Amino acid sequence: MKKLMSIITCMTLCVMMAMPVSAAEVMSKENVIEKEEVSATSGSNCFSRTLSKLNLINGTASFSSGSLSGNGQVVTSISLYVRVPSGSFPFILNLQAPDGTTCSVAITESGTIILDDFNGCSPSGSWKIWFEPQGTVSTATITVKVCYDYSY
Protein backbone atom coordinates (compact mmCIF):
# COMPACT_ATOMS: atom_id res chain seq x y z
CA MET A 1 0.00 0.00 0.00
CA LYS A 2 2.82 2.41 0.85
CA LYS A 3 4.45 1.74 -2.51
CA LEU A 4 1.21 2.45 -4.35
CA MET A 5 0.70 5.74 -2.45
CA SER A 6 4.28 6.78 -3.20
CA ILE A 7 3.82 6.13 -6.93
CA ILE A 8 0.53 8.06 -7.01
CA THR A 9 2.06 10.99 -5.09
CA CYS A 10 5.08 11.06 -7.38
CA MET A 11 2.93 11.02 -10.53
CA THR A 12 0.65 13.75 -9.15
CA LEU A 13 3.64 15.99 -8.43
CA CYS A 14 5.08 15.38 -11.91
CA VAL A 15 1.77 16.31 -13.55
CA MET A 16 1.46 19.47 -11.43
CA MET A 17 4.99 20.59 -12.31
CA ALA A 18 4.42 20.03 -16.03
CA MET A 19 1.17 22.03 -16.26
CA PRO A 20 1.39 25.32 -18.17
CA VAL A 21 0.76 28.60 -16.39
CA SER A 22 -2.76 29.88 -16.86
CA ALA A 23 -3.34 33.14 -18.76
CA ALA A 24 -4.71 34.74 -15.61
CA GLU A 25 -1.31 34.45 -13.94
CA VAL A 26 0.64 36.17 -16.70
CA MET A 27 2.16 39.43 -15.50
CA SER A 28 1.26 42.65 -17.30
CA LYS A 29 3.95 44.31 -19.44
CA GLU A 30 4.09 47.41 -17.20
CA ASN A 31 5.30 45.35 -14.23
CA VAL A 32 8.22 43.83 -16.13
CA ILE A 33 11.67 45.40 -15.71
CA GLU A 34 13.71 44.94 -18.83
CA LYS A 35 17.43 44.28 -18.64
CA GLU A 36 19.52 47.27 -19.71
CA GLU A 37 22.63 46.69 -21.77
CA VAL A 38 25.64 47.97 -19.82
CA SER A 39 29.16 47.78 -21.12
CA ALA A 40 32.36 48.93 -19.47
CA THR A 41 34.17 51.67 -21.32
CA SER A 42 37.18 51.92 -19.06
CA GLY A 43 39.29 49.90 -16.65
CA SER A 44 42.52 49.87 -14.71
CA ASN A 45 45.55 47.62 -14.57
CA CYS A 46 49.13 47.50 -13.29
CA PHE A 47 52.46 46.07 -14.36
CA SER A 48 55.58 45.59 -12.26
CA ARG A 49 59.24 44.93 -12.92
CA THR A 50 62.00 43.93 -10.52
CA LEU A 51 65.44 45.35 -11.21
CA SER A 52 68.01 43.52 -9.14
CA LYS A 53 71.41 44.65 -7.92
CA LEU A 54 71.68 48.16 -9.30
CA ASN A 55 75.06 49.50 -8.20
CA LEU A 56 77.89 51.87 -9.19
CA ILE A 57 78.91 49.67 -12.13
CA ASN A 58 75.39 48.67 -13.17
CA GLY A 59 73.61 51.86 -12.08
CA THR A 60 71.25 52.24 -15.06
CA ALA A 61 68.45 49.94 -16.15
CA SER A 62 65.59 50.09 -18.63
CA PHE A 63 62.31 48.22 -18.60
CA SER A 64 59.38 48.13 -20.96
CA SER A 65 55.69 48.39 -20.18
CA GLY A 66 55.07 45.50 -22.56
CA SER A 67 51.68 45.16 -24.25
CA LEU A 68 49.07 47.15 -22.33
CA SER A 69 45.31 46.63 -22.43
CA GLY A 70 42.95 49.28 -23.83
CA ASN A 71 43.51 52.66 -25.44
CA GLY A 72 44.40 56.05 -23.99
CA GLN A 73 46.28 54.69 -21.00
CA VAL A 74 47.30 57.16 -18.28
CA VAL A 75 49.40 56.48 -15.19
CA THR A 76 47.45 56.73 -11.93
CA SER A 77 50.20 55.76 -9.48
CA ILE A 78 53.72 54.40 -9.25
CA SER A 79 55.17 52.63 -6.24
CA LEU A 80 58.80 51.69 -5.80
CA TYR A 81 59.88 49.04 -3.34
CA VAL A 82 63.56 49.65 -2.69
CA ARG A 83 65.61 47.01 -0.86
CA VAL A 84 68.95 48.39 0.30
CA PRO A 85 71.46 46.02 1.95
CA SER A 86 73.15 47.12 5.17
CA GLY A 87 76.40 48.97 4.57
CA SER A 88 75.17 50.78 1.45
CA PHE A 89 75.53 54.54 1.28
CA PRO A 90 72.50 56.73 0.49
CA PHE A 91 71.80 57.47 -3.18
CA ILE A 92 69.55 59.51 -5.46
CA LEU A 93 67.10 57.35 -7.44
CA ASN A 94 65.93 58.71 -10.81
CA LEU A 95 62.98 57.36 -12.79
CA GLN A 96 62.15 58.50 -16.33
CA ALA A 97 58.84 57.83 -18.11
CA PRO A 98 58.69 57.07 -21.85
CA ASP A 99 57.60 60.68 -22.51
CA GLY A 100 60.71 62.07 -20.75
CA THR A 101 59.09 63.04 -17.42
CA THR A 102 61.69 62.47 -14.68
CA CYS A 103 61.48 62.24 -10.90
CA SER A 104 64.36 62.04 -8.38
CA VAL A 105 64.12 60.68 -4.84
CA ALA A 106 66.77 60.44 -2.10
CA ILE A 107 67.04 56.88 -0.73
CA THR A 108 68.60 56.21 2.67
CA GLU A 109 66.97 52.89 3.64
CA SER A 110 64.71 50.10 2.41
CA GLY A 111 61.03 50.84 2.00
CA THR A 112 58.18 51.67 -0.34
CA ILE A 113 57.94 55.03 -2.07
CA ILE A 114 54.76 56.29 -3.78
CA LEU A 115 55.30 58.68 -6.69
CA ASP A 116 52.55 60.87 -8.13
CA ASP A 117 54.82 62.90 -10.45
CA PHE A 118 53.86 60.62 -13.37
CA ASN A 119 50.07 60.77 -12.96
CA GLY A 120 48.54 61.48 -16.37
CA CYS A 121 51.63 60.32 -18.33
CA SER A 122 51.42 57.44 -20.78
CA PRO A 123 52.74 54.17 -19.30
CA SER A 124 53.41 52.72 -22.76
CA GLY A 125 57.02 52.34 -23.85
CA SER A 126 60.49 52.09 -22.37
CA TRP A 127 61.12 53.37 -18.84
CA LYS A 128 64.59 54.21 -17.52
CA ILE A 129 65.82 54.03 -13.93
CA TRP A 130 69.23 54.96 -12.56
CA PHE A 131 70.81 56.15 -9.38
CA GLU A 132 73.57 58.49 -8.33
CA PRO A 133 75.58 57.15 -5.36
CA GLN A 134 76.28 59.54 -2.48
CA GLY A 135 79.21 57.46 -1.23
CA THR A 136 81.57 54.75 -2.34
CA VAL A 137 79.29 51.69 -2.14
CA SER A 138 75.59 51.79 -3.02
CA THR A 139 73.53 48.79 -4.08
CA ALA A 140 69.78 48.27 -4.34
CA THR A 141 67.12 45.93 -5.66
CA ILE A 142 64.09 47.87 -6.88
CA THR A 143 60.59 46.72 -7.79
CA VAL A 144 58.62 49.24 -9.82
CA LYS A 145 54.81 48.94 -9.96
CA VAL A 146 53.01 51.18 -12.48
CA CYS A 147 49.21 51.40 -12.28
CA TYR A 148 47.19 52.96 -15.07
CA ASP A 149 43.66 53.58 -16.31
CA TYR A 150 42.56 52.89 -19.86
CA SER A 151 39.51 53.07 -22.13
CA TYR A 152 38.20 50.74 -24.83
MDTraj code that builds the backbone (N, CA, C; nanometers):
import mdtraj as md
import numpy as np

residues = "MET LYS LYS LEU MET SER ILE ILE THR CYS MET THR LEU CYS VAL MET MET ALA MET PRO VAL SER ALA ALA GLU VAL MET SER LYS GLU ASN VAL ILE GLU LYS GLU GLU VAL SER ALA THR SER GLY SER ASN CYS PHE SER ARG THR LEU SER LYS LEU ASN LEU ILE ASN GLY THR ALA SER PHE SER SER GLY SER LEU SER GLY ASN GLY GLN VAL VAL THR SER ILE SER LEU TYR VAL ARG VAL PRO SER GLY SER PHE PRO PHE ILE LEU ASN LEU GLN ALA PRO ASP GLY THR THR CYS SER VAL ALA ILE THR GLU SER GLY THR ILE ILE LEU ASP ASP PHE ASN GLY CYS SER PRO SER GLY SER TRP LYS ILE TRP PHE GLU PRO GLN GLY THR VAL SER THR ALA THR ILE THR VAL LYS VAL CYS TYR ASP TYR SER TYR".split()
xyz = np.array([
    [0.0812, -0.1180, 0.0000],
    [0.0000, 0.0000, 0.0000],
    [0.0870, 0.1265, 0.0000],
    [0.1940, 0.1250, 0.0791],
    [0.2816, 0.2409, 0.0846],
    [0.3475, 0.2658, -0.0517],
    [0.3838, 0.1587, -0.1203],
    [0.4447, 0.1737, -0.2515],
    [0.3469, 0.2352, -0.3500],
    [0.2221, 0.1929, -0.3450],
    [0.1207, 0.2454, -0.4351],
    [0.0954, 0.3938, -0.4080],
    [0.0901, 0.4332, -0.2833],
    [0.0695, 0.5740, -0.2454],
    [0.1894, 0.6597, -0.2889],
    [0.3085, 0.6052, -0.2784],
    [0.4284, 0.6776, -0.3196],
    [0.4287, 0.7009, -0.4692],
    [0.3879, 0.6007, -0.5464],
    [0.3824, 0.6128, -0.6926],
    [0.2772, 0.7157, -0.7332],
    [0.1600, 0.7108, -0.6698],
    [0.0528, 0.8058, -0.7014],
    [0.0961, 0.9480, -0.6657],
    [0.1583, 0.9673, -0.5512],
    [0.2058, 1.0994, -0.5091],
    [0.3104, 1.1522, -0.6065],
    [0.4025, 1.0671, -0.6457],
    [0.5084, 1.1063, -0.7384],
    [0.4492, 1.1478, -0.8723],
    [0.3550, 1.0697, -0.9238],
    [0.2934, 1.1017, -1.0530],
    [0.2123, 1.2306, -1.0441],
    [0.1429, 1.2527, -0.9343],
    [0.0651, 1.3751, -0.9151],
    [0.1570, 1.4971, -0.9156],
    [0.2682, 1.4884, -0.8463],
    [0.3641, 1.5992, -0.8427],
    [0.4230, 1.6260, -0.9814],
    [0.4532, 1.5207, -1.0555],
    [0.5077, 1.5376, -1.1906],
    [0.4082, 1.6068, -1.2815],
    [0.2807, 1.5696, -1.2724],
    [0.1770, 1.6314, -1.3552],
    [0.1607, 1.7777, -1.3168],
    [0.1627, 1.8083, -1.1883],
    [0.1463, 1.9468, -1.1427],
    [0.2622, 2.0337, -1.1904],
    [0.3822, 1.9821, -1.1898],
    [0.4991, 2.0594, -1.2315],
    [0.5022, 2.0808, -1.3827],
    [0.4398, 1.9934, -1.4575],
    [0.4425, 2.0027, -1.6031],
    [0.3277, 2.0860, -1.6592],
    [0.2318, 2.1264, -1.5770],
    [0.1166, 2.2028, -1.6263],
    [0.1599, 2.3434, -1.6657],
    [0.1061, 2.3948, -1.7760],
    [0.1386, 2.5318, -1.8174],
    [0.0736, 2.6330, -1.7249],
    [0.1305, 2.7529, -1.7215],
    [0.0765, 2.8601, -1.6391],
    [-0.0492, 2.9120, -1.7061],
    [-0.1507, 2.9387, -1.6276],
    [-0.2756, 2.9883, -1.6864],
    [-0.2581, 3.1335, -1.7294],
    [-0.3421, 3.1780, -1.8224],
    [-0.3343, 3.3144, -1.8758],
    [-0.3637, 3.4172, -1.7673],
    [-0.4373, 3.3806, -1.6682],
    [-0.4711, 3.4738, -1.5611],
    [-0.3487, 3.5086, -1.4763],
    [-0.2490, 3.4215, -1.4766],
    [-0.1308, 3.4454, -1.3937],
    [-0.0205, 3.5219, -1.4665],
    [-0.0385, 3.5482, -1.5946],
    [0.0645, 3.6175, -1.6705],
    [0.0731, 3.7622, -1.6231],
    [0.1934, 3.8090, -1.6005],
    [0.2163, 3.9429, -1.5499],
    [0.1979, 4.0453, -1.6616],
    [0.1434, 4.1606, -1.6278],
    [0.1259, 4.2646, -1.7299],
    [0.2615, 4.3240, -1.7680],
    [0.2706, 4.3782, -1.8887],
    [0.3953, 4.4309, -1.9444],
    [0.4503, 4.5459, -1.8602],
    [0.3634, 4.6246, -1.7969],
    [0.4094, 4.7406, -1.7199],
    [0.4824, 4.7009, -1.5917],
    [0.4620, 4.5801, -1.5441],
    [0.5299, 4.5349, -1.4231],
    [0.6623, 4.4647, -1.4506],
    [0.6996, 4.4528, -1.5772],
    [0.8220, 4.3826, -1.6132],
    [0.9364, 4.4827, -1.6261],
    [1.0468, 4.4558, -1.5602],
    [1.1667, 4.5398, -1.5712],
    [1.2576, 4.4749, -1.6732],
    [1.2854, 4.5481, -1.7789],
    [1.3712, 4.4941, -1.8830],
    [1.5171, 4.5164, -1.8491],
    [1.5989, 4.4216, -1.8890],
    [1.7425, 4.4285, -1.8639],
    [1.8049, 4.5343, -1.9541],
    [1.8824, 4.6256, -1.8926],
    [1.9523, 4.7268, -1.9708],
    [2.0894, 4.6743, -2.0096],
    [2.1313, 4.7097, -2.1269],
    [2.2635, 4.6691, -2.1767],
    [2.3668, 4.7651, -2.1199],
    [2.4592, 4.7144, -2.0412],
    [2.5637, 4.7967, -1.9820],
    [2.6978, 4.7396, -2.0248],
    [2.7832, 4.8251, -2.0745],
    [2.9163, 4.7780, -2.1115],
    [3.0206, 4.8709, -2.0507],
    [3.1289, 4.8134, -2.0058],
    [3.2362, 4.8931, -1.9471],
    [3.3113, 4.9644, -2.0573],
    [3.3425, 5.0908, -2.0323],
    [3.4169, 5.1671, -2.1319],
    [3.5556, 5.2037, -2.0808],
    [3.5850, 5.1636, -1.9593],
    [3.7179, 5.1923, -1.9057],
    [3.7552, 5.0853, -1.8039],
    [3.8808, 5.0865, -1.7631],
    [3.9290, 4.9904, -1.6651],
    [4.0620, 5.0360, -1.6088],
    [4.1206, 4.9542, -1.5267],
    [4.2522, 4.9867, -1.4710],
    [4.3342, 4.8586, -1.4628],
    [4.4644, 4.8757, -1.4608],
    [4.5551, 4.7622, -1.4574],
    [4.6888, 4.8103, -1.4035],
    [4.7791, 4.7175, -1.3764],
    [4.9134, 4.7495, -1.3287],
    [5.0133, 4.6540, -1.3923],
    [5.1376, 4.6978, -1.4012],
    [5.2465, 4.6072, -1.4359],
    [5.3613, 4.6368, -1.3413],
    [5.4436, 4.5362, -1.3148],
    [5.5578, 4.5585, -1.2261],
    [5.6811, 4.4899, -1.2821],
    [5.7942, 4.5465, -1.2505],
    [5.9237, 4.4929, -1.2921],
    [6.0178, 4.4996, -1.1729],
    [6.0983, 4.3945, -1.1564],
    [6.2002, 4.3928, -1.0519],
    [6.3369, 4.4080, -1.1167],
    [6.4099, 4.5057, -1.0696],
    [6.5441, 4.5353, -1.1211],
    [6.6415, 4.5038, -1.0087],
    [6.7174, 4.3966, -1.0242],
    [6.8012, 4.3519, -0.9136],
    [6.9443, 4.4041, -0.9234],
    [7.0001, 4.4304, -0.8102],
    [7.1409, 4.4653, -0.7916],
    [7.1887, 4.5834, -0.8768],
    [7.1154, 4.6940, -0.8698],
    [7.1678, 4.8157, -0.9301],
    [7.2800, 4.8655, -0.8404],
    [7.3917, 4.9026, -0.8981],
    [7.5056, 4.9498, -0.8196],
    [7.5857, 5.0513, -0.8999],
    [7.7043, 5.0883, -0.8498],
    [7.7891, 5.1867, -0.9185],
    [7.8229, 5.1438, -1.0609],
    [7.8522, 5.0167, -1.0807],
    [7.8911, 4.9674, -1.2126],
    [7.7678, 4.9503, -1.3008],
    [7.6616, 4.8942, -1.2437],
    [7.5388, 4.8674, -1.3171],
    [7.4286, 4.9590, -1.2637],
    [7.4511, 5.0888, -1.2702],
    [7.3606, 5.1856, -1.2080],
    [7.2452, 5.2309, -1.2934],
    [7.2343, 5.1845, -1.4175],
    [7.1253, 5.2238, -1.5058],
    [7.0544, 5.0993, -1.5583],
    [6.9232, 5.1056, -1.5620],
    [6.8453, 4.9939, -1.6153],
    [6.7259, 5.0496, -1.6915],
    [6.6801, 4.9744, -1.7882],
    [6.5589, 5.0092, -1.8629],
    [6.4617, 4.8939, -1.8513],
    [6.3336, 4.9253, -1.8564],
    [6.2315, 4.8215, -1.8599],
    [6.1169, 4.8716, -1.9450],
    [6.0470, 4.7782, -2.0054],
    [5.9381, 4.8134, -2.0958],
    [5.8044, 4.7844, -2.0300],
    [5.7044, 4.8619, -2.0691],
    [5.5695, 4.8393, -2.0181],
    [5.5103, 4.7115, -2.0758],
    [5.5639, 4.6666, -2.1894],
    [5.5067, 4.5504, -2.2559],
    [5.3774, 4.5886, -2.3253],
    [5.2959, 4.4919, -2.3573],
    [5.1682, 4.5163, -2.4246],
    [5.0635, 4.5509, -2.3195],
    [5.0052, 4.6687, -2.3311],
    [4.9070, 4.7145, -2.2331],
    [4.7662, 4.7030, -2.2889],
    [4.6696, 4.6767, -2.2007],
    [4.5307, 4.6632, -2.2434],
    [4.4658, 4.8001, -2.2642],
    [4.3742, 4.8083, -2.3601],
    [4.2952, 4.9282, -2.3831],
    [4.3682, 5.0381, -2.4572],
    [4.2971, 5.1484, -2.4756],
    [4.3511, 5.2655, -2.5437],
    [4.3584, 5.3818, -2.4452],
    [4.4343, 5.4827, -2.4802],
    [4.4396, 5.6047, -2.3993],
    [4.4817, 5.5812, -2.2564],
    [4.5851, 5.4997, -2.2351],
    [4.6282, 5.4687, -2.0998],
    [4.6931, 5.5914, -2.0349],
    [4.6650, 5.6117, -1.9058],
    [4.7302, 5.7164, -1.8276],
    [4.7701, 5.6598, -1.6915],
    [4.8894, 5.6944, -1.6478],
    [4.9405, 5.6478, -1.5190],
    [4.8568, 5.7086, -1.4068],
    [4.8184, 5.6252, -1.3099],
    [4.7449, 5.6732, -1.1927],
    [4.8307, 5.6699, -1.0670],
    [4.9287, 5.5792, -1.0622],
    [5.0204, 5.5760, -0.9478],
    [5.1415, 5.4891, -0.9796],
    [5.2506, 5.5205, -0.9138],
    [5.3722, 5.4402, -0.9246],
    [5.4242, 5.4182, -0.7830],
    [5.4544, 5.2926, -0.7531],
    [5.5166, 5.2631, -0.6237],
    [5.6491, 5.1922, -0.6500],
    [5.7469, 5.2285, -0.5715],
    [5.8801, 5.1688, -0.5799],
    [5.9080, 5.0994, -0.4477],
    [5.9404, 4.9715, -0.4542],
    [5.9883, 4.9040, -0.3343],
    [6.1389, 4.8925, -0.3503],
    [6.2107, 4.9612, -0.2619],
    [6.3564, 4.9654, -0.2692],
    [6.4123, 4.8830, -0.1538],
    [6.4964, 4.7855, -0.1874],
    [6.5615, 4.7010, -0.0858],
    [6.7108, 4.7338, -0.0884],
    [6.7565, 4.7950, 0.0189],
    [6.8952, 4.8387, 0.0301],
    [6.9651, 4.7507, 0.1336],
    [7.0751, 4.6836, 0.0968],
    [7.1465, 4.6022, 0.1954],
    [7.2189, 4.6907, 0.2975],
    [7.2422, 4.6347, 0.4147],
    [7.3147, 4.7118, 0.5167],
    [7.4562, 4.7414, 0.4659],
    [7.5064, 4.8573, 0.4995],
    [7.6401, 4.8971, 0.4569],
    [7.6412, 4.9825, 0.3313],
    [7.5245, 4.9935, 0.2639],
    [7.5173, 5.0780, 0.1445],
    [7.5042, 5.2245, 0.1846],
    [7.5650, 5.3103, 0.1059],
    [7.5526, 5.4538, 0.1277],
    [7.4216, 5.5020, 0.0657],
    [7.3694, 5.6160, 0.1111],
    [7.2499, 5.6731, 0.0486],
    [7.2753, 5.7035, -0.0998],
    [7.1671, 5.7141, -0.1761],
    [7.1797, 5.7466, -0.3182],
    [7.0556, 5.8202, -0.3662],
    [7.0673, 5.8831, -0.4812],
    [6.9552, 5.9507, -0.5455],
    [6.9021, 5.8568, -0.6544],
    [6.7742, 5.8224, -0.6455],
    [6.7101, 5.7350, -0.7435],
    [6.6353, 5.8218, -0.8444],
    [6.6587, 5.7972, -0.9730],
    [6.5927, 5.8707, -1.0810],
    [6.5090, 5.7748, -1.1631],
    [6.3871, 5.8151, -1.1945],
    [6.2975, 5.7356, -1.2786],
    [6.2489, 5.8251, -1.3917],
    [6.2570, 5.7731, -1.5160],
    [6.2147, 5.8498, -1.6327],
    [6.1077, 5.7733, -1.7098],
    [5.9953, 5.8404, -1.7360],
    [5.8844, 5.7826, -1.8115],
    [5.9173, 5.7843, -1.9603],
    [5.8439, 5.7079, -2.0402],
    [5.8685, 5.7068, -2.1846],
    [5.8572, 5.8446, -2.2505],
    [5.7745, 5.9344, -2.1922],
    [5.7596, 6.0681, -2.2509],
    [5.8666, 6.1667, -2.2046],
    [5.9610, 6.1217, -2.1203],
    [6.0706, 6.2068, -2.0754],
    [6.0518, 6.2662, -1.9369],
    [5.9323, 6.2536, -1.8779],
    [5.9088, 6.3040, -1.7422],
    [6.0013, 6.2303, -1.6455],
    [6.0723, 6.3061, -1.5606],
    [6.1691, 6.2466, -1.4682],
    [6.1385, 6.2880, -1.3252],
    [6.1646, 6.1971, -1.2323],
    [6.1480, 6.2241, -1.0895],
    [6.2709, 6.1711, -1.0168],
    [6.3204, 6.2459, -0.9184],
    [6.4358, 6.2045, -0.8384],
    [6.3957, 6.1957, -0.6920],
    [6.4449, 6.0906, -0.6243],
    [6.4124, 6.0678, -0.4835],
    [6.5394, 6.0259, -0.4099],
    [6.5632, 6.0836, -0.2927],
    [6.6775, 6.0439, -0.2096],
    [6.6406, 5.9178, -0.1325],
    [6.7277, 5.8164, -0.1398],
    [6.7036, 5.6878, -0.0728],
    [6.8109, 5.6690, 0.0348],
    [6.7669, 5.6457, 0.1574],
    [6.8603, 5.6212, 0.2673],
    [6.8427, 5.4831, 0.3293],
    [6.7248, 5.4212, 0.3074],
    [6.6972, 5.2894, 0.3641],
    [6.5916, 5.2166, 0.2815],
    [6.5719, 5.0900, 0.3121],
    [6.4713, 5.0097, 0.2411],
    [6.3313, 5.0609, 0.2725],
    [6.2416, 5.0435, 0.1770],
    [6.1031, 5.0844, 0.1996],
    [6.0292, 5.1046, 0.0695],
    [5.9030, 5.1418, 0.0814],
    [5.8175, 5.1672, -0.0342],
    [5.7988, 5.3174, -0.0508],
    [5.8102, 5.3621, -0.1745],
    [5.7937, 5.5031, -0.2075],
    [5.6808, 5.5135, -0.3094],
    [5.5864, 5.6040, -0.2852],
    [5.4764, 5.6286, -0.3783],
    [5.5072, 5.7582, -0.4526],
    [5.5031, 5.7501, -0.5862],
    [5.5305, 5.8680, -0.6691],
    [5.4029, 5.9095, -0.7418],
    [5.3692, 6.0381, -0.7360],
    [5.2545, 6.0870, -0.8134],
    [5.2987, 6.1846, -0.9231],
    [5.4291, 6.1997, -0.9428],
    [5.4824, 6.2898, -1.0453],
    [5.4466, 6.2440, -1.1871],
    [5.4121, 6.1179, -1.2037],
    [5.3864, 6.0617, -1.3368],
    [5.2373, 6.0489, -1.3678],
    [5.1513, 6.0890, -1.2745],
    [5.0071, 6.0773, -1.2963],
    [4.9680, 6.1543, -1.4227],
    [4.8964, 6.0871, -1.5110],
    [4.8542, 6.1483, -1.6368],
    [4.9476, 6.1181, -1.7533],
    [5.0686, 6.0686, -1.7258],
    [5.1627, 6.0322, -1.8331],
    [5.1200, 5.8996, -1.8962],
    [5.1678, 5.8727, -2.0140],
    [5.1417, 5.7443, -2.0781],
    [5.2374, 5.6394, -2.0210],
    [5.1867, 5.5224, -1.9819],
    [5.2738, 5.4171, -1.9297],
    [5.3403, 5.3346, -2.0398],
    [5.2959, 5.3544, -2.1638],
    [5.3414, 5.2724, -2.2760],
    [5.4809, 5.3099, -2.3217],
    [5.5686, 5.2104, -2.3307],
    [5.7024, 5.2336, -2.3846],
    [5.8126, 5.1908, -2.2902],
    [5.9302, 5.2465, -2.3135],
    [6.0493, 5.2092, -2.2366],
    [6.0754, 5.3088, -2.1236],
    [6.0829, 5.2572, -2.0024],
    [6.1122, 5.3372, -1.8836],
    [6.2608, 5.3242, -1.8524],
    [6.3177, 5.4234, -1.7880],
    [6.4591, 5.4205, -1.7515],
    [6.4715, 5.4535, -1.6024],
    [6.5584, 5.3784, -1.5347],
    [6.5824, 5.4031, -1.3930],
    [6.7325, 5.4002, -1.3689],
    [6.7812, 5.4933, -1.2899],
    [6.9227, 5.4963, -1.2565],
    [6.9401, 5.5651, -1.1224],
    [7.0561, 5.5438, -1.0619],
    [7.0810, 5.6150, -0.9376],
    [7.2204, 5.6731, -0.9344],
    [7.2309, 5.7766, -0.8521],
    [7.3566, 5.8485, -0.8327],
    [7.4023, 5.8228, -0.6893],
    [7.5097, 5.7460, -0.6711],
    [7.5575, 5.7152, -0.5357],
    [7.6042, 5.8409, -0.4620],
    [7.5826, 5.8440, -0.3330],
    [7.6276, 5.9543, -0.2483],
    [7.7453, 5.9116, -0.1614],
    [7.8054, 5.7983, -0.1958],
    [7.9207, 5.7457, -0.1227],
    [7.9946, 5.6494, -0.2131],
    [8.0767, 5.5657, -0.1526],
    [8.1571, 5.4750, -0.2344],
    [8.0848, 5.3470, -0.2731],
    [7.9976, 5.2955, -0.1855],
    [7.9293, 5.1690, -0.2141],
    [7.7787, 5.1879, -0.1973],
    [7.7058, 5.1720, -0.3056],
    [7.5593, 5.1785, -0.3017],
    [7.5046, 5.0682, -0.3912],
    [7.4163, 4.9886, -0.3352],
    [7.3534, 4.8794, -0.4085],
    [7.2066, 4.8751, -0.3690],
    [7.1204, 4.8377, -0.4650],
    [6.9778, 4.8271, -0.4337],
    [6.9100, 4.7318, -0.5306],
    [6.8036, 4.6688, -0.4827],
    [6.7119, 4.5925, -0.5661],
    [6.5807, 4.6700, -0.5621],
    [6.5263, 4.6996, -0.6803],
    [6.4094, 4.7871, -0.6878],
    [6.2978, 4.7172, -0.7652],
    [6.1779, 4.7194, -0.7091],
    [6.0592, 4.6718, -0.7791],
    [5.9725, 4.7931, -0.8096],
    [5.9431, 4.8116, -0.9367],
    [5.8616, 4.9241, -0.9822],
    [5.7231, 4.8706, -1.0174],
    [5.6191, 4.9318, -0.9622],
    [5.4808, 4.8944, -0.9959],
    [5.4117, 5.0181, -1.0526],
    [5.3684, 5.0078, -1.1786],
    [5.3013, 5.1184, -1.2475],
    [5.1541, 5.0810, -1.2664],
    [5.0646, 5.1617, -1.2099],
    [4.9207, 5.1395, -1.2277],
    [4.8667, 5.2462, -1.3223],
    [4.7713, 5.2051, -1.4064],
    [4.7186, 5.2962, -1.5067],
    [4.5723, 5.2680, -1.5348],
    [4.5028, 5.3711, -1.5841],
    [4.3658, 5.3579, -1.6308],
    [4.3668, 5.3553, -1.7815],
    [4.2641, 5.2958, -1.8413],
    [4.2558, 5.2890, -1.9863],
    [4.1091, 5.2880, -2.0302],
    [4.0864, 5.3135, -2.1572],
    [3.9514, 5.3071, -2.2132],
    [3.9514, 5.2066, -2.3288],
    [3.8328, 5.1696, -2.3737],
    [3.8199, 5.0738, -2.4832],
    [3.8011, 5.1464, -2.6129],
])
top = md.Topology()
chain = top.add_chain()
for i, resn in enumerate(residues, 1):
    res = top.add_residue(resn, chain, resSeq=i)
    for name in ("N", "CA", "C"):
        top.add_atom(name, md.element.get_by_symbol(name[0]), res)
traj = md.Trajectory(xyz[None], top)
